[in-house]
Amino acid sequence: MSEIEEKHLVALGKQAVKALNAKRFIAQFAATRQEAVQAILALIKDTDTVGMGGSATTDELNLRHELEK
């Protein structure tokens, strides 16, 4: 991906977060997969139960493995 494409996608992502937050969603932007995983894990307490029914996103992030650690 070119630098221009990457900057465009970052701008779109930040714009989407701003719009979601304006509608009272709690949204965050993560530029990388690792940032996304860390942001997700930061929201989950050790005592929480997490359900992940067939999510392609959680599969691509390898989130199940991260949660099992």
Buried (B, 14 or more C-beta within 10 A) or exposed (E): EEEEEEEEEEEEBEEEBEEEEEEEEEBBBBEEEEEBBEEBEEEEEEEEEEEEEEEEEBEEBEBEEBBEE
